[in-house]
Amino acid sequence: MNRRRMLRTCLSLSLLLAACVSPAFAELTEEEQASVDQAVVRALEYLSDQQEPSGAWKTNSFGESTAATSLAVMAYMAAGHLPGEGPYGQQIEQGIRWVIQHQEENGMLVHKRSHGPMYSHGISTLMLAEAAGMMGEADAPDVRRALERAIKLILEAQGVSKDQRHAGGWRYQVDSRDSDLSVTAWQVLALRAAKDIGCDVPAESIDLAVEYVKRCSVRDLNGFGYQPGSGQTQTLTGTGITALEVCGEHHAAESVGGADWLLQRPLDYGSNYYFYGVYYTGVGMFKMGGDYASQTQQHLVNLLLPKQEVDGSWESPHGGERGIGRVYSTSLAVLALTIDYRYLPIYQR
């Protein structure tokens, strides 16, 4: 059995074990689950048609994009597809190689500079960490080297001198002297995923990130805001919960307060950064478990399935996200709908 097939077997066993120890999340009816599975199949067919000959996927705003490519690759892997195997194996490999080819000298994973390259870098670093154990022997060393360089840059960016309010987090640029929860969460996910496969990530870095995320919790622990002192939103509350849970802060007071708030004020189709919220509320509440997970799963299925387009894509209702394009929104929708598949290592509890 080769390494990739061994990984597939391990992930399948993890799925069976998780189903045994966490029945509260598996509350969709057979008909609902079949509808979810079919929606995922249609979405992956759409993404397949959108891949460029180069191996990249595009955003409407910036053309070929390391972030969009990484989200699409993770969508395939979250649905159980492996690099180099099956109907999408070659496309997944091409996407991963394209991302690595666009790593800059300092380790930054970005194709075209924008006002916020650390977004793209965090997303792409997470993808490489998730894919590293799935690659064939020819590509595995290149993925590992690119990942280690990318992690080094994340740690350097965290080490930039900042005041206490922003210490431990990340912002748009490597040398930014402030932080925000949105950028920080992608770096946290990347660090945690990399640490899980043996990359050198100091515990102190995780601890500092946790402290920053907790400072973004609003008064009375009713959710999370963009920066310390900001008001809460559904999307950012899911983001904060996800970051703390991934860092091992299971059921922290800030997360429990935010999750309770989310159950009372769930994400809706009119929410700002809706698909961003679909992803982060899905992952965060899944990791909280119990009713938090089961109610959010049902809610997201009810939100997403009626909005899927005939071609299998999803389109954001808001201008900011709509401008990024359907590859972005479709990939995030798939990532949310496949959490219960548990194929991505970051989805394991």
C-alpha positions as CSV (number, residue, x, y, z in Angstrom):
1,M,0.0,0.0,0.0
2,N,1.6,3.3,-1.0
3,R,1.6,6.3,1.3
4,R,-1.3,8.1,-0.2
5,R,-3.5,5.0,0.0
6,M,-2.4,4.5,3.5
7,L,-3.5,8.1,4.3
8,R,-6.8,7.5,2.6
9,T,-7.3,4.4,4.8
10,C,-6.4,6.3,8.0
11,L,-8.7,9.1,7.2
12,S,-11.6,6.7,6.5
13,L,-10.9,5.0,9.9
14,S,-10.9,8.4,11.5
15,L,-14.3,9.2,9.9
16,L,-15.8,6.0,11.3
17,L,-14.4,6.6,14.7
18,A,-15.6,10.2,14.7
19,A,-19.1,9.0,13.8
20,C,-19.1,6.7,16.7
21,V,-17.9,9.2,19.3
22,S,-19.8,12.2,18.0
23,P,-23.3,11.2,16.9
24,A,-24.8,14.7,17.5
25,F,-23.3,16.0,14.3
26,A,-24.7,13.3,12.0
27,E,-28.4,14.4,12.2
28,L,-29.1,15.0,8.5
29,T,-31.7,12.6,7.1
30,E,-30.5,10.2,4.4
31,E,-32.3,12.3,1.8
32,E,-30.6,15.5,3.1
33,Q,-27.2,13.9,3.1
34,A,-27.7,12.6,-0.4
35,S,-28.6,16.2,-1.5
36,V,-25.4,17.5,0.1
37,D,-23.3,14.8,-1.6
38,Q,-24.9,15.6,-5.0
39,A,-24.3,19.4,-4.4
40,V,-20.7,18.7,-3.7
41,V,-20.3,16.6,-6.9
42,R,-21.8,19.4,-9.0
43,A,-19.6,22.0,-7.4
44,L,-16.5,20.0,-8.1
45,E,-17.5,19.6,-11.7
46,Y,-17.9,23.4,-11.9
47,L,-14.5,24.0,-10.4
48,S,-12.9,21.4,-12.7
49,D,-14.3,23.4,-15.7
50,Q,-12.8,26.7,-14.3
51,Q,-9.2,25.6,-13.9
52,E,-6.8,27.4,-16.2
53,P,-4.4,25.5,-18.5
54,S,-1.6,26.7,-16.2
55,G,-3.1,24.8,-13.3
56,A,-4.4,27.9,-11.5
57,W,-7.8,29.0,-10.6
58,K,-8.8,32.7,-11.0
59,T,-10.6,35.4,-9.0
60,N,-12.5,38.1,-10.9
61,S,-10.5,40.7,-9.1
62,F,-6.9,39.6,-9.6
63,G,-6.9,36.9,-12.3
64,E,-4.9,33.7,-11.5
65,S,-4.6,33.5,-7.7
66,T,-2.7,31.4,-5.2
67,A,-5.5,31.9,-2.8
68,A,-8.3,30.8,-5.2
69,T,-6.1,27.9,-6.4
70,S,-5.5,26.8,-2.8
71,L,-9.1,27.0,-1.8
72,A,-10.1,24.9,-4.9
73,V,-7.5,22.3,-4.1
74,M,-8.7,22.1,-0.5
75,A,-12.3,21.7,-1.7
76,Y,-11.3,18.6,-3.7
77,M,-9.3,17.1,-0.8
78,A,-12.1,17.9,1.6
79,A,-14.4,15.8,-0.6
80,G,-12.0,12.9,-0.5
81,H,-10.0,13.4,-3.7
82,L,-6.3,12.8,-3.6
83,P,-3.5,14.4,-5.6
84,G,-2.5,12.1,-8.5
85,E,-5.4,9.7,-8.1
86,G,-9.0,9.5,-9.4
87,P,-10.9,11.8,-11.8
88,Y,-9.4,15.0,-10.4
89,G,-6.0,13.8,-9.2
90,Q,-4.0,15.4,-12.0
91,Q,-5.8,18.8,-11.7
92,I,-5.1,18.8,-7.9
93,E,-1.5,18.2,-8.6
94,Q,-1.3,20.9,-11.2
95,G,-2.9,23.4,-8.8
96,I,-0.4,22.5,-6.0
97,R,2.6,22.8,-8.3
98,W,1.3,26.1,-9.6
99,V,1.1,27.6,-6.1
100,I,4.7,26.4,-5.3
101,Q,6.0,27.9,-8.5
102,H,4.8,31.3,-7.4
103,Q,6.5,31.3,-4.0
104,E,8.7,34.4,-3.7
105,E,12.3,34.6,-2.4
106,N,11.1,35.5,1.1
107,G,8.7,32.5,1.2
108,M,5.6,34.5,0.4
109,L,3.0,32.4,-1.5
110,V,1.3,35.0,-3.7
111,H,0.9,35.5,-7.4
112,K,0.0,39.1,-7.7
113,R,0.6,41.7,-4.9
114,S,-2.5,43.2,-3.4
115,H,-3.3,45.3,-0.4
116,G,-3.4,42.1,1.7
117,P,-0.9,39.4,0.5
118,M,-0.9,37.7,4.0
119,Y,-4.5,36.5,3.2
120,S,-3.3,34.6,0.2
121,H,-0.2,33.4,2.0
122,G,-2.1,32.0,5.0
123,I,-4.6,30.2,2.8
124,S,-1.9,28.7,0.6
125,T,0.3,27.7,3.5
126,L,-2.7,25.9,5.0
127,M,-3.3,24.1,1.7
128,L,0.3,22.9,1.5
129,A,0.2,21.6,5.1
130,E,-3.0,19.7,4.3
131,A,-1.6,18.3,1.1
132,A,1.9,17.5,2.3
133,G,1.1,14.0,3.5
134,M,-1.0,13.2,0.4
135,M,1.6,13.9,-2.3
136,G,3.5,11.3,-4.3
137,E,7.2,10.7,-3.8
138,A,8.1,13.0,-6.7
139,D,6.3,16.1,-5.4
140,A,6.4,15.5,-1.6
141,P,9.9,17.1,-1.0
142,D,9.0,20.2,-3.0
143,V,5.8,20.7,-1.1
144,R,7.6,20.2,2.2
145,R,10.3,22.7,1.4
146,A,7.8,25.3,0.2
147,L,5.7,24.7,3.4
148,E,8.7,25.2,5.7
149,R,9.7,28.4,4.0
150,A,6.1,29.7,4.2
151,I,5.9,28.9,7.9
152,K,9.1,30.7,8.5
153,L,7.6,33.8,7.0
154,I,4.5,33.6,9.1
155,L,6.6,33.4,12.2
156,E,8.7,36.3,11.1
157,A,5.6,38.4,10.5
158,Q,4.3,37.6,14.0
159,G,7.5,38.8,15.5
160,V,7.3,42.3,14.1
161,S,7.2,44.8,17.0
162,K,3.6,45.8,17.9
163,D,1.9,47.4,20.8
164,Q,0.2,45.1,23.3
165,R,-3.2,45.5,21.7
166,H,-2.0,43.9,18.4
167,A,0.8,41.6,19.7
168,G,0.6,38.0,18.6
169,G,-1.5,38.5,15.5
170,W,-1.1,39.3,11.8
171,R,-2.3,41.9,9.4
172,Y,-2.2,42.5,5.6
173,Q,1.6,42.8,5.1
174,V,4.5,40.9,6.5
175,D,5.8,44.1,8.3
176,S,2.4,45.4,9.4
177,R,2.4,46.8,12.9
178,D,-1.2,46.1,13.7
179,S,-3.3,42.9,13.5
180,D,-6.8,41.7,12.7
181,L,-8.7,38.5,13.5
182,S,-9.5,37.7,9.8
183,V,-5.9,37.6,8.6
184,T,-4.7,36.0,11.9
185,A,-7.1,33.1,11.7
186,W,-5.6,31.9,8.4
187,Q,-2.1,32.0,9.8
188,V,-3.2,30.1,12.9
189,L,-4.8,27.4,10.8
190,A,-1.7,27.1,8.7
191,L,0.6,27.0,11.8
192,R,-1.5,24.4,13.5
193,A,-1.8,22.2,10.4
194,A,2.0,22.4,9.8
195,K,2.7,21.6,13.5
196,D,0.5,18.5,13.2
197,I,2.7,17.1,10.4
198,G,6.0,17.8,12.3
199,C,7.0,21.3,11.1
200,D,8.9,23.4,13.6
201,V,6.3,25.7,15.1
202,P,7.2,27.0,18.6
203,A,4.5,26.6,21.2
204,E,5.1,30.3,22.1
205,S,3.8,31.4,18.7
206,I,0.5,29.5,19.2
207,D,0.2,30.9,22.7
208,L,0.7,34.5,21.5
209,A,-1.9,34.0,18.8
210,V,-4.4,32.6,21.3
211,E,-3.9,35.7,23.5
212,Y,-4.6,38.0,20.5
213,V,-7.7,36.1,19.4
214,K,-9.1,36.3,22.9
215,R,-8.5,40.0,23.0
216,C,-10.8,40.2,19.9
217,S,-13.7,38.7,22.0
218,V,-16.3,41.4,22.7
219,R,-17.6,42.5,26.1
220,D,-19.5,39.9,28.0
221,L,-18.1,37.2,25.7
222,N,-20.8,37.6,23.1
223,G,-18.8,36.9,20.0
224,F,-15.7,38.2,18.3
225,G,-14.8,41.4,16.4
226,Y,-12.4,42.4,13.7
227,Q,-9.9,43.9,16.2
228,P,-9.8,44.3,19.9
229,G,-12.6,46.7,20.8
230,S,-14.6,46.1,17.5
231,G,-18.2,45.0,17.5
232,Q,-19.0,41.3,16.9
233,T,-20.3,39.8,13.6
234,Q,-21.4,36.3,12.8
235,T,-18.6,35.7,10.4
236,L,-15.9,37.0,12.8
237,T,-17.4,35.1,15.7
238,G,-17.1,31.9,13.7
239,T,-13.5,32.9,12.9
240,G,-12.6,33.5,16.5
241,I,-14.1,30.2,17.6
242,T,-12.2,28.3,14.9
243,A,-8.9,29.9,15.7
244,L,-9.2,29.0,19.4
245,E,-10.4,25.5,18.8
246,V,-7.7,24.7,16.3
247,C,-5.1,26.0,18.8
248,G,-6.3,23.5,21.4
249,E,-8.3,25.9,23.5
250,H,-11.4,23.7,23.5
251,H,-14.5,25.3,24.9
252,A,-12.7,28.4,26.0
253,A,-15.0,30.8,27.7
254,E,-14.8,33.2,24.8
255,S,-15.7,30.4,22.4
256,V,-18.6,29.2,24.4
257,G,-20.0,32.7,24.7
258,G,-19.5,33.3,21.0
259,A,-21.1,29.9,20.1
260,D,-24.2,30.7,22.3
261,W,-24.5,34.0,20.6
262,L,-24.3,32.4,17.2
263,L,-27.0,29.9,18.0
264,Q,-29.3,32.9,18.8
265,R,-28.2,35.0,15.8
266,P,-27.1,32.5,13.1
267,L,-25.5,33.5,9.8
268,D,-28.0,34.4,7.1
269,Y,-27.8,35.0,3.4
270,G,-27.7,38.7,4.0
271,S,-24.7,38.5,6.3
272,N,-21.6,40.5,5.3
273,Y,-18.8,38.2,3.9
274,Y,-21.4,35.5,3.7
275,F,-19.2,32.7,2.3
276,Y,-16.3,33.5,4.5
277,G,-18.8,33.1,7.3
278,V,-20.2,29.9,5.9
279,Y,-16.7,28.4,6.2
280,Y,-15.7,29.7,9.6
281,T,-19.0,29.2,11.4
282,G,-19.1,25.7,10.0
283,V,-15.6,24.7,11.1
284,G,-15.8,26.5,14.4
285,M,-19.1,25.2,15.5
286,F,-18.2,21.7,14.3
287,K,-15.2,21.7,16.5
288,M,-17.3,22.9,19.5
289,G,-19.4,19.7,19.0
290,G,-22.8,18.8,20.3
291,D,-25.8,21.0,19.5
292,Y,-23.4,23.7,18.3
293,A,-22.3,21.4,15.6
294,S,-25.6,19.7,14.7
295,Q,-27.7,22.9,14.6
296,T,-25.1,24.8,12.5
297,Q,-24.7,21.9,10.1
298,Q,-28.5,21.8,9.5
299,H,-28.6,25.6,9.2
300,L,-25.8,25.8,6.7
301,V,-27.3,23.0,4.5
302,N,-30.6,24.9,4.5
303,L,-28.8,28.1,3.6
304,L,-26.5,26.7,0.9
305,L,-28.4,24.1,-1.1
306,P,-31.3,26.3,-2.4
307,K,-28.7,28.9,-3.5
308,Q,-26.6,26.6,-5.7
309,E,-26.7,27.7,-9.4
310,V,-27.6,25.3,-12.2
311,D,-23.9,25.0,-13.2
312,G,-23.0,23.9,-9.7
313,S,-21.5,27.1,-8.5
314,W,-22.5,29.6,-5.8
315,E,-22.4,33.4,-6.0
316,S,-22.1,35.8,-3.1
317,P,-25.0,38.2,-2.5
318,H,-22.6,41.0,-1.6
319,G,-20.5,43.2,-3.8
320,G,-17.2,42.7,-2.1
321,E,-17.3,38.9,-2.2
322,R,-19.2,38.9,-5.5
323,G,-16.3,40.7,-7.0
324,I,-13.9,37.9,-6.0
325,G,-15.9,35.5,-8.1
326,R,-17.6,32.1,-8.0
327,V,-14.4,29.9,-7.7
328,Y,-13.9,31.5,-4.2
329,S,-17.5,31.2,-3.1
330,T,-18.0,27.7,-4.5
331,S,-14.8,26.5,-2.9
332,L,-15.8,27.8,0.5
333,A,-19.3,26.3,0.2
334,V,-17.8,22.9,-0.6
335,L,-15.4,23.3,2.4
336,A,-18.3,24.0,4.6
337,L,-20.5,21.1,3.3
338,T,-17.7,18.5,3.6
339,I,-16.7,19.2,7.2
340,D,-18.6,16.1,8.3
341,Y,-16.6,14.0,5.7
342,R,-13.6,14.7,7.9
343,Y,-11.1,14.1,5.1
344,L,-9.1,17.2,5.7
345,P,-6.7,16.8,8.7
346,I,-7.7,20.3,10.0
347,Y,-11.3,19.0,10.4
348,Q,-10.3,16.3,12.9
349,R,-11.4,17.0,16.4
